[in-house]
Every structure is written in structure tokens, then in C-alpha cells.
């Protein structure tokens, strides 16, 4: 995997990982928790999105309390779907930028 050079465009590393996952490639496992990885992602989103501060608030209010303590490699798609179902049932509406 190429190094995460600071001269690269912000978010390029995440784009690379998304591409690999989309192709079904395995990516290196990590011990990072969702809250840690999310913080990195949200920091980038705050710079790029007009509503970056709302994106952070949604992430911290919705995702972190439920899954933030978990390692990202341990979170299953079923858990994400279950969280999404609970949010929809409670009447929560996503803003323009989904957080989950």
C-alpha cells in the first residue's frame, strides 16, 4: 500500500481503500476503533463540506455512542443496517451528508 503522503489530496487514502473494498480486495486489519477512524474522516469532511460541522455533530450524536468503542474490523454490515433501521423507526432524518 502506498504511503500516506501529506502532499496528496485530502481523503486520497480513503478513496484508495474504498476502491479496494469495492473490488472485493482484502485490506489490512487495524485495531482502530470507529470513533478514531471517524474522527480522521470527519476532520477531512469539515474542510470539504459546507455543512462539515453538522456532519461532525451527526457522527458524534448517532454513530459514536452506539459503535464508537468497537474496532472497525469487528463491526458487521448487519449492525450498520440495524442501527439505520432504529434511526428510521425513531424518525431521525439524514441531512445531505449521511454519517453512518
C-alpha positions in Angstrom: 0.0 0.0 0.0 1.4 3.4 -0.9 2.4 5.6 2.0 0.0 8.3 3.1 2.0 11.3 1.9 0.8 14.6 3.2 1.2 16.2 -0.2 -1.6 14.0 -1.6 -5.1 15.4 -1.8 -7.0 15.1 1.5 -9.1 11.9 1.6 -7.0 10.2 -1.1 -6.1 7.4 1.2 -9.8 6.7 2.0 -10.6 6.8 -1.7 -7.9 4.2 -2.3 -9.4 2.0 0.4 -12.9 2.4 -0.8 -11.7 1.3 -4.3 -10.1 -1.8 -2.9 -13.2 -2.8 -0.9 -15.4 -2.1 -4.0 -13.2 -4.6 -6.0 -13.5 -7.2 -3.2 -9.8 -6.9 -2.2 -8.8 -7.5 1.4 -7.4 -4.5 3.2 -5.1 -4.6 6.2 -6.8 -5.1 9.5 -6.5 -2.5 12.2 -7.1 -2.2 15.9 -8.6 1.3 15.5 -12.0 2.0 16.9 -14.8 3.5 14.9 -14.5 6.7 16.9 -10.8 7.1 16.0 -11.3 6.4 12.3 -14.4 8.5 12.2 -12.5 11.4 13.8 -10.0 11.3 10.9 -12.8 11.2 8.3 -14.9 13.9 10.0 -11.8 16.2 10.2 -11.4 15.9 6.4 -15.2 16.3 5.8 -15.2 19.5 7.9 -12.7 21.0 5.4 -14.5 19.9 2.3 -18.2 20.2 3.1 -20.2 23.3 3.7 -22.1 21.5 6.5 -19.0 19.9 7.9 -19.9 20.9 11.5 -23.3 19.3 11.1 -21.6 16.2 9.7 -19.5 16.0 12.9 -22.5 16.6 15.2 -24.4 13.8 13.5 -21.5 11.4 13.7 -20.9 12.2 17.4 -24.6 12.0 18.3 -25.5 8.9 16.2 -22.6 6.7 15.5 -20.1 7.2 18.3 -22.5 6.3 21.2 -23.5 3.0 19.6 -20.4 1.8 17.8 -17.6 4.2 18.6 -16.0 1.9 21.1 -15.8 -1.0 18.7 -12.9 -1.9 16.4 -13.9 -1.2 12.8 -12.9 -4.7 11.8 -15.4 -6.1 14.2 -18.4 -4.1 13.0 -20.6 -6.1 10.7 -22.9 -4.8 7.9 -25.8 -6.2 9.8 -25.0 -3.9 12.8 -25.0 -0.9 10.5 -28.3 -1.9 9.0 -29.8 -2.5 12.5 -28.6 1.0 13.5 -30.1 2.5 10.4 -33.4 0.7 11.0 -33.5 2.0 14.5 -32.8 5.6 13.4 -35.5 5.4 10.7 -38.0 4.0 13.2 -37.3 6.8 15.6 -38.0 9.4 12.9 -34.4 10.6 12.5 -33.7 12.0 9.1 -30.3 12.2 7.5 -29.1 15.6 6.4 -27.4 15.9 3.0 -24.3 14.0 4.1 -25.0 10.6 5.6 -22.9 9.8 8.7 -23.5 6.2 9.1 
